[in-house]
Amino acid sequence: MRLVEPKVFVVGETKINEDGLAAYLTHLGVPDWVSNAPSDSEKLIEIMGRLCYRSFQPGLNKNVTKIREDNKGYLQNIIKVKHGSVIEHTIVNFVFADVSRVFTHELVRHKAGTAVSQESLRFVRLDDLGFWAPTVVRENEEFMEICCNTFKELEKLQLGLAKIMELDKPGKPFHEKKVITSAMRRIAPDGLATTIGWSANMRAIRHTIEMRTDPGAEEEIRLVFGKVAEIMVKNYPNLFADYTIEVVGGLPWYKTDNRKV
């Protein structure tokens, strides 16, 4: 049994195909168009927004005589007028490690604009149980002791069952191991540390940050999405420039006047 801390890793993100973009801009008649976006994602969102109105330069669409040339100003207007569909074009790929299945049960409720791949306890042997302790547990010595002792006993139980069922017997077929491991997971706790991959478009990420850093959300998901929000503000400053932070209960609450873009 080990005590863990939830971790957030960014493992992928949208990248622009520069040759394809150059070909499109040439086709449109604006081959010299440039953006001062600090990331490919913010640039691509700007492109998708501008193509809706053909607003890459004044006069390209005769109805458009003035444009916002700065990426930050352009994206903030997109957010202000809630033209949220264009920010769905870019995604970020996360891995959340040492999070509990309490956390993952709540995360997968955010289905729109996301993709999920979770560590399978049908296949993965539970021989080293990790546990993250919420504040209410850490602040009460007796509560903490009960939790740790329970996890130690459950880990011992998993190891004992693996021995009884001869899971490490040489030549034991994998399909048999899978069936046994699947049965054994039924006595694993929801607080068990696990790993989940979560990919989401920018619109979904904004919404989830707003919902899950709120003080009314569960502590662990607030902790994780506080970390997500910190990454997003740093990596995509123009797209997340409208957020302010208030610390409530020791955790950040990311707030904006532009909710549900």
HELIX and SHEET records of a PDB file:
HELIX    1   1 GLU A   18  LEU A   28  1                                  11    
HELIX    2   2 ASP A   40  TYR A   53  1                                  14    
HELIX    3   3 ASN A   71  LYS A   80  1                                  10    
HELIX    4   4 GLY A   84  HIS A   89  5                                   6    
HELIX    5   5 ARG A  101  LEU A  107  1                                   7    
HELIX    6   6 THR A  135  ARG A  138  1                                   4    
HELIX    7   7 GLU A  141  ILE A  164  1                                  24    
HELIX    8   8 PHE A  174  MET A  184  1                                  11    
HELIX    9   9 ARG A  185  ILE A  187  5                                   3    
HELIX   10  10 MET A  202  ARG A  212  1                                  11    
HELIX   11  11 GLU A  219  ASN A  235  1                                  17    
SHEET    1   A 2 ARG A   2  LEU A   3  0                                        
SHEET    2   A 2 GLY A 130  PHE A 131  1                                        
SHEET    1   B 4 LYS A   7  GLU A  13  0                                        
SHEET    2   B 4 ILE A  91  SER A 100 -1                                        
SHEET    3   B 4 ALA A 193  ASN A 201 -1                                        
SHEET    4   B 4 THR A 114  GLN A 118 -1                                        
SHEET    1   C 2 THR A 244  VAL A 248  0                                        
SHEET    2   C 2 LEU A 251  LYS A 255 -1                                        
END                                                                             
